[in-house]
Amino acid sequence: METLYDILEVSRKASKEVIDKAYRTLAKKYHPDLQTPENRAYAEEMMKKINEAYDILSNEEKRSEYDRKLEEQEAQNIHNDDSYTSNSENINYHSQSQTKDYRESTNMNDTAKQNDPNDWRSQFAKLSPKEQKKVIKKIEKEANEEYRRQYENYFRSLGFKIKHRWTFKDFLLIGLVILILIFIFFLLWVIPSTHEWLINLYNDNFLIRILVNIFIGIFQGIIKFFQNITKF
């Protein structure tokens, strides 16, 4: 039975830091940008399973609940296995043979993957140093965003309020929106028909008049500030 720990390739006693590191490693390994077209569907499916496993194991409450259910399932499996103890020697022999075959098969698969030109390591090695840095930066960004999202969701589940952390990208986006609005207003102002409509809107609407006056006052204050600086 494959567990979430198997998916992230960590032990059941793994710490939160180990789980985070394993997630970032696997996210890099199965990132769609590093896959060939024929392997992309498999990589996307693996990333879905990895994200689901990380969502549970990175959350203390979800992980505890999952561990409890996993122990119950394994205890039930052991109970079912005990009903066949009369043939234990054959079972042990068969199990050892399967384990040996599985290990040999796994080693062969690992060797084949290393020699496979479609392996993600081979694909990554074919990229130029600039492209490698770009891919690594993109993967690290996505992994860090997912880590922060899980981190914030965990504290929200405990009742904490998480404030939005403003970034340069947020301010840049707001500035771009303001510039677009100014440009639209400029177009409306220079067109005669809409120019008259704006004048009537300003005269007839008290709230609009207050907002426009505040904006004009701020703009005039900024102009005077720079004028005073240039005098010195």
C-alpha positions in Angstrom: 0.0 0.0 0.0 1.5 3.3 -1.1 1.4 6.0 1.6 1.7 9.7 1.4 5.2 9.3 3.0 6.1 7.0 0.0 5.0 9.6 -2.4 7.2 12.3 -0.9 10.0 9.7 -0.4 10.4 10.4 3.4 10.1 8.3 6.5 7.1 8.5 8.8 9.3 10.2 11.5 10.4 12.9 9.1 10.4 16.5 10.4 8.6 19.4 8.9 11.9 20.7 7.4 12.6 17.3 5.8 9.1 17.2 4.3 9.5 20.7 2.9 12.9 19.9 1.4 11.5 16.6 -0.1 8.6 18.5 -1.7 10.9 21.1 -3.3 13.1 18.3 -4.7 10.2 16.4 -6.2 8.7 19.6 -7.5 11.9 20.2 -9.4 12.1 16.6 -10.6 8.5 16.4 -12.0 8.2 20.0 -13.1 6.4 20.1 -16.5 9.0 22.4 -18.0 11.7 19.7 -17.6 9.6 17.0 -19.3 9.4 15.8 -22.8 5.9 15.9 -24.4 5.3 12.1 -23.9 6.3 12.4 -20.2 4.4 15.6 -19.4 1.1 13.9 -18.6 2.8 11.5 -16.1 4.7 14.4 -14.5 1.5 16.4 -14.1 -0.2 13.4 -12.4 2.8 13.0 -10.1 2.8 16.7 -9.2 -0.9 16.3 -8.3 -0.2 13.4 -6.0 2.9 15.2 -4.5 0.8 18.4 -3.9 -1.9 16.4 -2.2 0.6 14.5 0.0 2.3 17.8 0.9 -1.0 19.4 1.8 -1.6 16.8 4.4 1.8 16.0 5.8 2.8 19.7 6.1 -0.2 20.3 8.3 0.2 19.1 11.8 -3.5 18.3 12.4 -4.1 16.7 9.0 -0.9 14.6 9.5 -2.0 13.4 12.9 -5.4 12.3 11.6 -3.7 10.6 8.6 -1.2 8.7 10.8 -4.1 7.5 13.0 -6.0 6.1 10.0 -2.9 4.6 8.5 -2.1 2.8 11.8 -5.7 1.4 11.9 -5.4 0.2 8.3 -2.1 -1.5 8.9 -3.5 -3.1 12.1 -6.4 -4.4 10.0 -4.0 -5.8 7.4 -2.0 -7.5 10.0 -5.1 -9.1 11.5 -6.1 -10.3 8.0 -2.6 -11.8 7.5 -2.7 -13.7 10.8 -5.6 -15.8 9.5 -3.2 -17.4 7.1 -0.4 -18.4 9.5 -0.8 -22.1 8.7 1.2 -21.5 5.6 3.7 -19.0 7.0 6.8 -20.7 5.6 5.6 -20.6 2.1 4.4 -17.0 2.5 7.7 -15.9 4.0 9.6 -17.6 1.1 7.3 -16.0 -1.4 7.6 -12.6 0.3 11.4 -12.8 0.3 11.4 -13.8 -3.4 9.1 -10.9 -4.2 11.3 -8.5 -2.2 14.4 -9.7 -4.0 12.7 -9.4 -7.4 11.4 -6.0 -6.5 14.8 -4.7 -5.4 16.4 -6.1 -8.6 13.6 -4.6 -10.7 14.0 -1.2 -8.9 17.8 -1.2 -9.4 17.3 -2.0 -13.0 14.7 0.7 -13.4 16.9 3.3 -11.7 19.8 2.4 -14.0 17.5 2.6 -17.0 16.2 6.0 -15.9 19.8 7.3 -15.5 20.5 6.2 -19.1 17.2 7.3 -20.4 17.5 10.4 -22.5 13.9 11.4 -21.4 14.9 11.5 -17.8 14.5 14.9 -16.2 18.2 15.0 -15.3 19.1 14.5 -18.9 16.7 17.1 -20.0 18.0 19.6 -17.5 21.6 18.9 -18.5 20.7 19.8 -22.1 19.7 23.3 -21.2 22.1 26.2 -21.3 23.3 27.6 -18.0 21.0 30.6 -18.5 18.0 28.4 -19.1 18.9 26.2 -16.1 19.0 29.2 -13.8 15.7 30.4 -15.2 14.0 27.0 -14.6 15.5 26.6 -11.1 14.4 30.1 -10.2 10.9 29.4 -11.5 10.7 26.1 -9.6 12.0 27.6 -6.4 9.5 30.4 -6.7 6.6 28.0 -7.1 7.7 25.8 -4.3 8.2 28.8 -2.0 4.7 30.1 -2.8 3.2 26.7 -2.1 5.1 26.5 1.1 4.0 29.9 2.2 0.4 29.1 1.2 0.4 25.9 3.3 2.1 27.8 6.2 -0.5 30.5 6.2 -3.4 28.0 5.9 -2.0 26.1 8.9 -2.0 29.2 11.1 -5.5 30.2 9.8 -6.7 26.7 10.9 -5.4 27.6 14.4 -7.4 30.8 14.5 -4.7 33.3 13.6 -5.3 36.2 11.2 -2.7 36.3 8.5 -2.1 39.8 7.0 -1.3 40.1 3.3 2.4 40.8 2.8 2.8 43.5 0.1 5.5 42.9 -2.4 7.1 45.0 -5.1 4.9 43.1 -7.7 1.8 44.2 -5.8 2.8 47.9 -5.9 3.8 47.6 -9.5 0.4 46.2 -10.4 -1.4 49.0 -8.5 0.8 51.6 -10.2 0.0 50.0 -13.6 -3.8 50.1 -12.9 -3.6 53.8 -11.9 -1.7 54.7 -15.1 -4.3 52.9 -17.2 -7.1 54.7 -15.4 -5.3 58.1 -15.9 -4.9 57.3 -19.6 -8.6 56.4 -19.9 -9.6 59.6 -18.2 -7.3 61.6 -20.5 -9.0 60.0 -23.5 -12.4 60.9 -22.2 -11.3 64.4 -21.4 -10.0 65.2 -24.9 -13.1 63.8 -26.7 -15.6 66.7 -26.9 -18.7 64.6 -26.2 -17.3 62.8 -23.2 -15.5 66.0 -22.1 -18.9 67.7 -21.6 -20.3 64.6 -19.9 -17.4 64.7 -17.4 -18.0 68.4 -16.6 -21.7 67.7 -16.0 -20.8 64.7 -13.8 -18.5 66.9 -11.7 -21.0 69.7 -11.3 -24.0 67.4 -10.5 -22.4 64.8 -8.2 -21.3 66.1 -4.8 -19.3 62.9 -4.0 -17.4 63.0 -7.3 -16.7 66.7 -6.8 -15.1 66.0 -3.4 -13.0 63.1 -4.7 -11.8 65.1 -7.7 -10.9 68.1 -5.5 -8.9 65.9 -3.1 -7.1 64.4 -6.1 -6.3 67.8 -7.6 -5.1 69.1 -4.2 -2.8 66.2 -3.8 -1.4 66.6 -7.3 -0.9 70.4 -6.7 0.8 69.7 -3.4 3.3 67.3 -5.2 4.0 69.9 -7.9 4.7 72.6 -5.2 6.9 70.2 -3.3 9.1 69.6 -6.4 9.1 73.3 -7.2 10.4 74.2 -3.7 13.2 71.5 -4.1 14.3 72.9 -7.4 14.7 76.4 -5.9 17.4 75.3 -3.5 
